């Protein structure tokens, strides 16, 4: 009997070890949103589910790879991860407002496609180009106005439209045995997280426990790498980009998706981080009908007490932010059309 118990203990030790491992790395605390996953922050499922309950019931956004030749769309969008929200995204709200589907092209080379006659063949009248604030200066500085892009296929998307469960629920394999996730967990425990946190003087999110906490990606603070002369050159390229579309008879609206930190920074209590003045260089363009500075638009709504303009657990807008941006885009489009 004693020998049997010892053998049982020997064979049971690996199981106990596996149990301890899974207890540490596989807990149902739900690291939802990109910031939750990057920083191993348990935001729970309820917040995401509450937002999803407010989504529109149908989707007016069509991806180019899914419908290349079915019909000519008058509204096209180009963008990064902010343009990948599909049913909760600004394109869907534009489609609902205007009663026409928006064709989203997962290719950031709008200039190359313009030069290749892509929009002429499609009889396009309205193009939205969206860029996130932390990368839009670099994108403008590297524009090749003479490039001719292939219209046969699309470049690999900067943002994947990979489907996720409603509340970004983790799987057993991911939670317990995904090396990248384990590495991130360890880094978060020793303070090497890529997610910054700050306390707000207002409630800005509907999350029950963290409504006055701001979480943002560390790269939101990289704006200091640009010199004033680089920003001015980027601005000149932006104006030239607009002119190229006008020459083709296409209404272009350029949307800068402000970084989350930039929008909420004025509400941080005893803010230890520098202020981002990058978009101040574009303040005169904000009066133009073809340029949308979402910082001005969305920060104003936060001041008014609007919750969840951005998602607390994510770097991106919630459906609320997408709707506000869509309404501003449509407003500018109507003004341009009436000129």
N, C-alpha and C positions, 0 to 999 in steps of 0.2 A: 504493500500500500504506500509506504514511504517513497519507494522508487517510482511508483506511478505518479505521485504528487510532484516529485522533483522533475520528472519528464514533462508533466503537464505544464509546470512553471516555465521550463525552458522553451517549450513550444508557444506558450502564451506571451512571453516577453516581446516578440516582434509585434504581436497584436496590440499589446499595451503601448508599444512605441508608436505604432501607426495611429492609435487612438489619440495619443498625446500630440502627435504631429498635426493631425486633422483638427484637433481642438484649437491649436494655435492658428493654423492657416485656413481653416474651413469653418468659419463662423458666419451665421446668417445675419450679418450686420449691413450688407448691401452697400457697396461702394459705388453709388450711382453717379452718373454724369462724368464727363471727362476729368474734372477736377477731383471727384471722388476716387476715380480709378488711379489717377496720377499720384495723388497724395495719400491714398489709403484712408480716406475719411468716410466714416459710416453715416451717410445722409438718410438711409432708410428708403423704403419703397413708397410710402404714402405721398410724399411730396411730388414725385414724378407722376404718380397715378392721378393726383388731383389736377395737374396741368393737362394731362392727356384727355381728361373728361371734357375739356373746353375746346378741343381741336375741332376743326370743320369736319363735316361728315364725308366729303368727297374731295378729290384731288385734281386740280386744274394744272398741275405741273407735269410735263412730259419730258423724259430724258431723250436726248438726240439719238442715242444708240438704240432706243426702243422704237423710234418712229422717224427714220431718216427721210422717207419718201412718201409717206402717206398723204400729206397735204402741205401747203405753204402756210407757215405760221407768221403772223405779223409781229409777234413779241418774242424776243430772244433774251436769255439771260446767260451771263458768264460770271463765274465767281469761285470763291474758295469754300471752306467748310460752312460759312454762313449761308451759302446758297444750296446746301445739301439737306435742308430740313424737310423737304418734300411737303407732306400734307400740312405741317405746321409752319411752313416757310413763307417768306414774303411773296414769292412767285405765285403761290396758291391764292393768297389774298388778292394779289393783282388780278389774277384770273377771275376770281369771284366778283370783284368790283366791276371789271370791264366785260365780263361774260365771254372771255376768250382764253383758251389755254395758253400757257407760257411754255415755250420750248427751251429747256435748259441744256446748254452745251458744255460738257465737262472738258473743256479745252480752254486754257487761259490765253491763247494766241489770237485774240479777236482782231488785232491789226493784220496779222498774216492772212486770216480768213477774209478780211475786208479787201486786201490787195488781190486775193485770188478770185474775187467775184462771187464768193459764197453767198453773200446777202443779196446780190443782184438776182441770182438764180432762185432764191427763196422769196423774193419780193418782200423783204423785211422792211418794216417801217419804224420799229421801235426796239432799241437794244439797251439792256441794263448791264453794266459792268460793275461788279462788286468786289472790293478788296478789303481785307482786314487791315486795321491801322498799323499793326506792327510790321507789315510787309509791303504796304502800298508804296512807300517811298522807293524802296529797292526795285519794285516792279516797274515803276515809272522811269527810274534811272536807266533801266536795262531794256527799255522798249526799242525794238528794231523796226523803224517805220518803213523800211524797204523790203522786209521779209515777205515771202509768198508762201503760205502754208498749204499743205495738202488738204483737200476736202474729202478724201476718200475715207478717212477714219479719224478717230479722236486720240489725242495723247492720253496717257494714263491719268486718271483724275487725281487732282491734288487732294481731294477729299473723297473718301469712299462712301458710297451710299449703302453700305452693308446694313442689312436689317438688324435691329436689336429688339429684344423683348420690350414690352411697354415700359417697364421700370428698370431696364438694364439689369435684370436679375442675373446673378452669377451662376455658372454651372459648377458641378462638383469638380470636374477636371480643371477648370480655371482657378477655382478658389484654393484647391489643395495641392495641385501638381504643376501649375504653370510657373516656370522658373522666373520669367520677367515680373510676374506679380509678387513672387516671394522676395525677389531682389528689391522691388519697390517698397515692400513692407519693411524690410530691414533698414533701408535708407530713411524711411519716415521715422523709424524708432530712434535713429541716431542724429536726427535733425537735418538730414540732407534732402529734404523734400523740395520739389519744384513748385509747390503751391504755397503762395503767400497768404497770410491771414491778417485781418485788421478789424478793429471794432468800429462800428458806425454810430453816429449820434442819432440815427433814425432807424425805424424798422423799414427795411427795403425789400424784404422777402417774406413769403407766407409760410415758410418752414416754421414748425411749432417751437422748436428749441433754439434755432439759430437766426431768427429774423433780423437781428442787428449785426450779424457777422458778415464780413466781406471775404470771399475767397477768390483769388485770381492767380493766373499763371505768371511765373517769374519773368517770362519774356515780355510782359507788359511794361517792364521797367527798362527795356533796351533802347528806348527812344533817344537816349543821350549819345548814341553812336553816330548820329547824323549831324553834320555841320550845316550852318545856315545856307551856305552856298549850294550844298547838295539838295536841300529842300527847295530852294528857289529854282534849281534846274529841273527838279522833278515836277514842280508846278508848271514850268514852261512846257514840259513834255505833255502834261495833262491837257493843257489848253490846245496844243497841237493835235493831240489825239481827238479831242472834240471836233476840231476843225476838219479833220480827215473824214469823219462820219458825216458832218454837215455837207461836205462836198459831194457825197454820195446820196444826199437826200434822206439820210437816216437820222432819226431822233435818238441821240445818245444821252443816257443819264448815268453818271458815274457816282457810285455809292461807296463811301468809306465807312466800313463797319468799325466804329470806335472800340478800342480795347476796353475791357470791363473796368480795369483800374482807372482809366482816364475818365470814365463816366461817373464813377462813384467816389473818386478821390476827395472831392470837396466835402464829403460827408464823414470822412474818417476822423476819429477823435485823436488829437495829437499826432497827426500824420508824420511818420518817420521817413517817408519816401518823398523824392522830388516830384514837383508838378510837371506834367507833360504839356508843353506848349506847341507841339508839332502842328496841330490843326489850326492854331492861331495864324499861321502863315497863309492859310487858305480861307480866312474869314471873309475876304472880299468876294471869293467865288461862291460863298454860301448864299449870296444874293442872286446868283445866276440860276436860271431855271433848269440847268442840266447837271448841277452838282448837289449831292446830298451829303451833308456833314451830320452823320447820325449822333455825334456827341451832343450838339446843340439840341437836337430834337429829343433825344432820350433822357438827357440830364434834366431837361425842363420837366419831363413827366415824373421823374424821380422826386424832384423838388415839390411837385404837386401831391406827392404821397402815393403814387402808383407803385404797387408791389410787383415784383417778378418781371421787371422789364428785361433783365437778364435772369437766367436760372442761377440759383444760389450755388448749385453743385457743378456748374459748367461755365465754360468761357463764352458761351453763345447766348443770343437772345432767347427768351421764351417765346411762345406764340404771341404774347402781348407785344414784345419788341418787334417781331416780324410784321404784325398787323400795322403798328404805327409807322414803320418804314414803308410798307406797301402803300398806305394811304398818302404818305408824302410823295412817293414816286408818282402815283396816279395824279395827284394834285399838280405836280410839275409838268407831267405829260399833257394834261388838259390845257394848262397855260400855254405851253409851247404850241399846241395844236391850234389855239385860238389866235396866236400872233400873226 
